[in-house]
Amino acid sequence: MRTNRLEAFSDGVLAIIITIMVLELKVPTGHDLTDLVHTTGVGLLTYLLTFVYVGIYWNNHHHMFHLVRQVSGGVLWANLGLLFCLSLFPLTTAWVDDSRFRPTPVVIYGLNLLSAAIAYFVLQATIIRQQGPASPLRQAIGADIKGKVSPVLYVAGILSALLIDRSGRIGVGLALACFVAVAIMWVVPDRRIDRVVQQHEAPD
């Protein structure tokens, strides 16, 4: 089958995820800036981080499927696996917010990020296997340094929140720094797929 329905369904799910997250934000009880900071401040920070992650996955998903003409059942299921992991973002983000960055919710949030990264890798590998040895996606991702570094940073963040200063904030701070570092790394424009798309994309 063509990719149109898969892409449309994925876009819809990601839009719903963002909508759910923004609805979780608490409305300030007063009318001053301090009320916004005290009531919604933490929620805005966690929302912003997760929103960036959703945007990164949407952007990369969109670019990746520019190099896919048809999808098999395996690709459909791998894509659903990715959407399942992403659909948990509102839950884990809200837990981090409500707990005010306690270690256990931060660990679960990190595991959610790691599971989404693994699911994206599985989807990518399934597409490459479908496309065969001359896969344009394989050519586009190259050594995939960022894809290899990201899980390492996720695991480092998870272990920091688990093992370092659980009664304080040092481990959680290191964990969040790792998660933010991955987001910054992927927000930086990556032109690999754009270059290959220009070479392989046939005119409509």
C-alpha positions, 0 to 999 in steps of 0.5 A: 500500500502507499504511505498516504494513510499511514502518514495521515494517521500518524499526523493525527495521533501526534496532533492529539498527543499535543492537544492532550498535553496542553489541556493538562496545563493548569490555569493560574488561580490569580491574575498576576505573573507570579500566579502563572509561575507558581501554578503553571510554571513547572507544567510549561517547562515539561510541556515545552520539552515534550512538545519539542520531542513530539516535533522532532519525531514528527519532523523526522517521520515526515522526512523519512517517509519521503523516501518510502514509496510503499509500506508492508505490514511490518512497517505498519506494525512498527509505525504503530509501535512508535505511535504507542510509545509517543502516546504515553508522553502525556501521561509521563509528562504529567506525572513529572509535572505533578511530582515536581521532578521526583526521581521515579517519575523522571526515570519513567519519563526517561524510559518513555523517551528511550522506548520511543527512540528504540521504536523509531529505530525499529521502524527505520530498520524495517523500512530499510529491510523492505527497501533492500540493499540499495535502500535510499533511507540507508544511504541517507542516515549514513553512520547515524551518529546522533541515533547512536548517541541518543540512547546512551544519553537516555540511559545515562539520564535514567541511571543518574536519576536512579542512582545519584542523590535520590533524596536530593536533586543532583541526579534528577538535574543530570537526568534532565540535562541529558534529556534536554541535550538529546532534544537540542542535538536533534533540533539542529537541522539535519540535511542528510535525508533532504539531500537524498530526497532531492536525488530520489524523489520522482515528480508527482 
